Amino acid sequence: MPEESGAAARGVLSELITAEPDRLRRRSISLGVPVDDAEDAAQTSLLRAWRSIAHLETPGPGRVCSWLDAIARNVAIDLARQRARRPQTVLEEDTAGEQPGVDAAVEIRVFLDGALGALHALPETIREPLLLSVVDGLSAEQIAARLGIEPAAARQRISRGRKAMKACRSSGMGEG
């Protein structure tokens, strides 16, 4: 029986998206998502909906529509939280057009190579939680769920990874 309702829900979702392909994008904008990010938010909403559609008990058009709106709202909230954690910095006018010299470019490259080497030198059990936190912006609870560990263990591994990277930076990353 659950397979039948899942198939019915997929059909209703497909019809809804076919009939109104811009619906999720417009909904994202109405929820405060910047216009530049609205398409990405709509795609994320659709992906989340498709992945969890089998859990929808009543696959009627009205139910799917409100369920999809709730998913879009959650995506907008997640995006706002992510932006709050990582505010974008605006370049000053006088530095926006400057090109770094060869020496500066080499110095940056050496630093980045050292950082990448230090990152790869971390044990996988520390590197993965650190990358999930820093690159993907996941919380310790989300990381713990993904890796099958306790949230306290995830926080500890992230902290150890940050300390190891800070120690590498203090020692000059790549100077040698």
KACOR-V84862 format. One record per backbone hydrogen bond with DSSP energy under -0.5 kcal/mol. NH is the residue of the N-H (numbers start at 0). CO is the residue of the C=O. E is the energy in kcal/mol with one decimal. If there is no record, write none. Layout:
BEGIN
nh=NH co=CO e=E
nh=NH co=CO e=E
END
This chain:
BEGIN
nh=4 co=0 e=-1.9
nh=5 co=1 e=-2.2
nh=6 co=2 e=-2.3
nh=7 co=3 e=-2.4
nh=8 co=4 e=-2.7
nh=9 co=5 e=-2.3
nh=10 co=6 e=-2.1
nh=11 co=7 e=-2.4
nh=12 co=8 e=-2.8
nh=13 co=9 e=-2.8
nh=14 co=10 e=-2.4
nh=15 co=11 e=-2.5
nh=16 co=12 e=-2.5
nh=17 co=13 e=-2.4
nh=18 co=14 e=-2.7
nh=19 co=15 e=-2.1
nh=20 co=17 e=-0.5
nh=22 co=19 e=-1.6
nh=25 co=21 e=-2.6
nh=26 co=22 e=-2.5
nh=27 co=23 e=-2.4
nh=28 co=24 e=-2.0
nh=29 co=25 e=-2.4
nh=30 co=26 e=-1.2
nh=31 co=28 e=-1.8
nh=32 co=27 e=-2.3
nh=36 co=33 e=-1.5
nh=37 co=33 e=-0.9
nh=37 co=34 e=-0.7
nh=38 co=34 e=-0.5
nh=40 co=36 e=-2.4
nh=41 co=37 e=-2.4
nh=42 co=38 e=-2.4
nh=43 co=39 e=-2.4
nh=44 co=40 e=-2.4
nh=45 co=41 e=-2.5
nh=46 co=42 e=-2.5
nh=47 co=43 e=-2.6
nh=48 co=44 e=-2.5
nh=49 co=45 e=-2.7
nh=50 co=46 e=-2.2
nh=51 co=47 e=-1.6
nh=52 co=48 e=-0.7
nh=52 co=49 e=-0.5
nh=54 co=51 e=-1.6
nh=55 co=52 e=-1.5
nh=56 co=54 e=-0.5
nh=58 co=56 e=-0.7
nh=63 co=59 e=-2.7
nh=64 co=60 e=-2.2
nh=65 co=61 e=-2.2
nh=66 co=62 e=-2.4
nh=67 co=63 e=-2.6
nh=68 co=64 e=-2.0
nh=69 co=65 e=-2.0
nh=70 co=66 e=-1.9
nh=71 co=67 e=-2.5
nh=72 co=68 e=-2.4
nh=73 co=69 e=-2.2
nh=74 co=70 e=-2.3
nh=75 co=71 e=-2.3
nh=76 co=72 e=-2.3
nh=77 co=73 e=-2.6
nh=78 co=74 e=-2.5
nh=79 co=75 e=-2.4
nh=80 co=76 e=-2.5
nh=81 co=77 e=-2.4
nh=82 co=78 e=-2.5
nh=83 co=79 e=-2.0
nh=84 co=80 e=-1.9
nh=85 co=81 e=-1.6
nh=94 co=91 e=-0.9
nh=95 co=91 e=-1.2
nh=96 co=92 e=-0.6
nh=97 co=94 e=-0.5
nh=104 co=100 e=-2.5
nh=105 co=101 e=-2.6
nh=106 co=102 e=-2.5
nh=107 co=103 e=-2.6
nh=108 co=104 e=-2.4
nh=109 co=105 e=-2.6
nh=110 co=106 e=-2.3
nh=111 co=107 e=-2.9
nh=112 co=108 e=-2.6
nh=113 co=109 e=-2.3
nh=114 co=110 e=-2.5
nh=115 co=111 e=-2.7
nh=116 co=112 e=-2.4
nh=117 co=113 e=-2.6
nh=118 co=114 e=-2.4
nh=119 co=115 e=-2.4
nh=120 co=116 e=-1.5
nh=121 co=117 e=-0.7
nh=121 co=118 e=-0.9
nh=125 co=122 e=-1.8
nh=126 co=122 e=-3.0
nh=127 co=123 e=-2.2
nh=129 co=125 e=-1.8
nh=130 co=126 e=-2.6
nh=131 co=127 e=-2.5
nh=132 co=128 e=-1.9
nh=133 co=129 e=-3.0
nh=134 co=130 e=-2.1
nh=135 co=130 e=-1.4
nh=137 co=131 e=-2.3
nh=142 co=138 e=-2.6
nh=143 co=139 e=-2.7
nh=144 co=140 e=-2.2
nh=145 co=141 e=-2.2
nh=146 co=142 e=-2.6
nh=147 co=143 e=-1.4
nh=148 co=143 e=-2.1
nh=153 co=149 e=-2.1
nh=154 co=150 e=-2.7
nh=155 co=151 e=-2.2
nh=156 co=152 e=-2.5
nh=157 co=153 e=-2.4
nh=158 co=154 e=-2.5
nh=159 co=155 e=-2.6
nh=160 co=156 e=-2.3
nh=161 co=157 e=-2.6
nh=162 co=158 e=-2.6
nh=163 co=159 e=-2.4
nh=164 co=160 e=-2.3
nh=165 co=161 e=-2.5
nh=166 co=162 e=-2.5
nh=167 co=163 e=-1.9
nh=168 co=164 e=-2.1
nh=169 co=165 e=-2.6
nh=170 co=166 e=-1.7
nh=171 co=168 e=-1.2
nh=172 co=167 e=-2.4
nh=174 co=171 e=-0.5
END
